[in-house]
């Protein structure tokens, strides 16, 4: 390049003399001079150098002649459980279809399980062939569908990586090549973040979920078939927090996650307190406090929201199997959870156990000879198929003392349900003919077992022809009243149904459902916001039902809601539903449900079309109630 001297300092004395720059080598001979063994050795060294902050170990996989399943190099990090595999192709050319074949070889191989990321490393330049670029994109998508990240290290990418990997070039190509090819960076200035985590990264590993976002990392233990336990470890990349890990218990974590999922404004975070410095926040847990920057808090916000989106389906899936939503978790028993189903009189529990002894499976072959009699425990068991039951155990139930303030009438015990497991401590298959879920057990106890036991006891009589004395009471617990053929037991279900719409076929049923929802939102989870759309829907529904009420309790409704006194009741509800006065709080939803309940109480009967519309409007609120009940298992 000819450069003329346009300056007056005379640095270039002869404007006609070309300025020759002895630049860096354009490339290293990785495509022609290296053997395939040296090429793999180069990739191993480059992995260790370029991914030093991500992996702990890397090595060549197998030896010549061994089946390698499309893997030449393995790298892993024991702390994060990440496993990277690299397939090396030191070839002179790549044809259309080769990449697809290599990826298929890997995905169908026996070593793909547990792999986090796949690297295709080749000395051929794929980026210069559009057909091969498109094929790689398709292959990368195939890996993505299998939840495996991917990276392409072809000729051009390897040259770029080696340009800044002087130690690798020095070792394999010599000092002269390193001097002529590599770019030497100035020594790094001290940094607050020596190594960052991956950006917006989420990964499932067995019973754990891993989330990373630059400065933060969350390791989340998810619930399983044995126990409904959630806990987490929170780590930070900042230099002064290196080696510090915060443990977050189930109650605190679920509060954070549920709040983050529903919050409209995140400045009032339950996990971060603002400080005098607008760029600093105080992360506050039950056991520790740390100062975070605005960026670190923003990274944590993303992690918590993503964790909720991944955790909630796991919670719902576990619940769908065992059907435990309506029942309160009362204890962890032998690594398995116990849920309160029914409260029964102590004497009735004793009679149930006597019934089990008489109808032990070994004593007969009737449809009630389905028990494995044992002191203090009710076991449903059949050796051979009987009463539509497959061989094996179907239920193991114990009695617990009722908790709370004791009274002279407190002679009841709580019957609990626990998931069954086999001898290897694996969860049993669930179904009416297999291990019973909580809902099936709850129905069987109330509708079948207790009436049958009472009738058996009355017919049997005792030797002195006297009925065992009971002190009974007519009890209403939550939404349930005395059930079965006597008031000797009552349900401990926390709501009347698993889903809104089931068993709702008249105005009385929907009146009961609204009352249950109002009672729920007046109670727990007050520290978690709700979607403002739920409250608006209740207000609009109230306005819609008003025409079916001859004389609504207008004084009560206006006392609960800030309605415009100049407007008629229906108009006031409509205006309020669209106004900025409505807030995303449970108190607002509670008050709105109270008013809806008052209106429905004065309705004789809604037309079927309006009944269906009301159910549709209330389903999202019921879904929030269901979410709260599932989360309450972890917030005890």
Secondary structure, DSSP 8 states (H G I E B T S, - for coil): ------SSS-SSS-TTS--------S---TTTT--HHHHHHHHHHHHHHHTTTT-SEEEE-S-TTS--TT-SEEEEETTTTEEEEEEEE--S---TTHHHHHHHHHHTSTT-TT--EEEEEESS-GGG-HHHHHHHHHHHHHHHHTT-EEEEE-HHHHHHHHHT-HHHHHHHH-HHHHHHH----------S-SS---TTEEEEETTEEEEEETTEEEEEE---SS----EEEEEE-SGGGTT-EEEE-HHHHHHHHHHHHH-S-GGG-TTEEE-SSTTEEEEE-SS-EEEEEHHHHHHHHHHHHHHHHHHHHHHHHHHHHH--TTSEEEEEETTEEEEEEEEEEHHHHHHHHHHHHHTBGGG--STT--B--BTTEEEEEESS-BTTB-SEEEEEEEEEE--SS--TT--EEEEEEE--B-TTS-B--BSTTSB--HHHHHHIIIIIIHHHHHHHHHHH--TT------------BTTB-B-TTSSSEEE--SSS-SSTTTT--SHHHHHHHHHHHHHHHTSS-TTS---HHHHHHHHHHHHHHGGG-SS--HHHHHHHS---TTS-HHHHHHHHHTSTT--SSHHHHHHHHHHHHHHHHT-S---HHHHHHHHHHHHHHHHHHHHHHHHHTT--
